[in-house]
Amino acid sequence: MLKRMVFLFYPFLLPVLAVYTLPSLQRLSADYQPLIELFPYLAFGAGALLAWRFNRSRVFFSLLLMLGLYLVISLRPEVSAITGRWLVLAVSLLLPLNLLLLSFFRERGIFTSHGSIRFAFLATQVLLVWWLIKQTNLDWLNWLETSWLGFSWLVEQQQGIPQTAWFVCALVVAWQVVRLLKRPCLVESSVLATLTVAMLAITQNVDAGSSAVLFGLAAVLLVITLVQESYGMAYMDELTGLPGRRAMMATLMSLGNKYSIAMLDIDHFKKFNDTHGHDVGDQVLRMVAGKIGQVSGGGKPARYGGEEFSVIFPGKSVTDVMAHLEVVRQHIEESPFTIRGQNRPKKAPKKGVKTRKPAEKQVSVTVSIGVAERSDKCTSPDTVMKAADKALYRAKGKGRNQVCK
C-alpha cells in the first residue's frame, strides 16, 4: 500500500519543488534565456508526439490545454489590463473544468471523429472567450469576480484570481482526489499535479523565464507518465497486476550463472472455468496471483499465460527456494474462495427490506508447482524453464497440489 501511494503521489513533488526553486529560477543568467524560452515548446512538442504515437488522447488534450494556458500567460504583459484580466479569469475557470471533462472521456483516439469533436469543443471556447473580450460592456460578467467569502486572509490569498475560479478549482481537485483514491491511476495524479503547477504560475505572477520552466516541467511530467503507463501496458498483466510474459523474458536475460525458475499451474482450472464461468475464473486468477505476488526469498513472479505463472529466483538453488514455494502453495490452498449464487442482487437491498440470502458455495483452489535450477545439463533460461515444466507435470501426475523438482 505504501509503495502504491508513493507511486501515485510522487508527481506532486513537482509543485513542491517549484515553490522552493522559483526564487532561484528568477536569478538565472540572461545567457540561458533563449534556451529556457524554447524548453516548454520542446517539452510540449515531445509530449504531444508521444501521446499521438501511443494514442493517449487524455494526455494529448491535457498538454494542449497547458500549452494554451502558457501562451495566455506569455501574452498577458502584451495586452491591456482589462483584456489580461479577462484572459486570466477565463483560463482559471476553464482549465480545471476542461481537465475534469477529459477525465470522463474514454480513449477514443486523437485524429478521429471523437478527437475532432474535442478539438472543436476547445476551439469554440477559445472563440467565445475572444468574442467576450472584444465586447465593450462586460458588467454583466462582474459577478464572476465577486468575493463570496469576505475573510481578509482569503482575499489576500486570491492573488488576482477570483474566488469563483478558486471554488471551481477546489471542487475539481476534490473530485479528482476521490476518484484517485477509489481507482488509483498515475494519469489522474499527474494531471492533478499539472493543474497545481498551472494555478501556481497564475497566482505567483512569475517572470517569463520561471513560467517557461514551470510549464516545461509540467509537460515533462506528463511525458514521464506516458512512458510509465506505456511500460505498464507492455510489461504488466492487466488482469492480475503481475508482470507479464514480456517482463519475465527481460528478467531472464539479466540472470547470472546461478538461478532457479518455478512454473505454477492452477489445478483443474479449465473444468472450473467451464463450470462456473469466465468471470469467476478471472477472480480465481486474481486471487492466486495475489498470493504468488507475496512470494518470499527474492522471487520475481510473473503471469506466464492462461492459468500458468512463473517465479524466478536469481542467485538461488532449488534447495534454497523449496520452502518459499511451499509457503505459497499452502497460502493458496488455505485461502477460502466463495462462489456466490447467480440470484445475488447487483445492488445492496435497502434497510428493513428482507431478501432471500443468495446461495453460496466455497471451493478449494490449489496449484501444482515445478521448479528447476541452472546446471551443467540446463545451461540456459530456456532449458531451465523446460526442466521446470517437466517437474510441473510430475507434480500433476502425483496428484496435484504439491511442489516437485
GILIN-V880685 format. One line per field, one symbol per residue. phi: phi as a letter, one per 40 degrees, with the letter a starting at -180 (. if undefined). burial: + if it has 9 or more other ideal C-beta (glycine too) atoms within 8 Angstrom, else -. A space follows every 10 residues. Layout:
phi->???
burial->???
This chain:
phi->.cccccccbc dcccccccdc cddcccbccc ccddccccdc cccccccccc ccccfbcdcd cccccccccc cccccdccbc cccccccccc ccccdccccc cccccccbgb cbccccccdc cccccccccc ccccccbbcc ccccccccbc ccccccccfg cccdcccccc cccccccccc ccbdaccdcc cccccccccc ccccfccccc cccdcccccc cccccdcccc ccccbbcccc gcdccccccc cccbcccbab bbbbbccfcc cccccbhccc dcccdccccc ccccdcggcb caccifcbbb bbbcgbccdc bdccccccdc ccccccbbbc ccccccbccc cgccbccccb acbbbbbbbb babcaccbbb dccccccccc cccccccchg fabbb
burial->-------+-- ++-++--+-- -+--++-+-- -++--++-++ -+++-+++-+ ++-+++++++ ++++++++++ -+++++---- --++-+++++ ++++++++++ -++-+---++ ---+++-+-- -+--++--+- -++----+-- ---+-++--- ---++--+-- +++++++++- -++-+++-++ ----++++++ ++++++++++ +++--+--++ ++++++++++ ++++++++++ +---+++-++ +++++-++-+ ++--+--+++ +++++++-+- -++------+ ++++++++++ +++-+-+-++ ++++---+++ ++++-+-+-+ ++-++++++- +++-+-+-+- +--------- -------+-- ----++++++ ++++---+-- +-++++++++ ++++++---+ ++++-
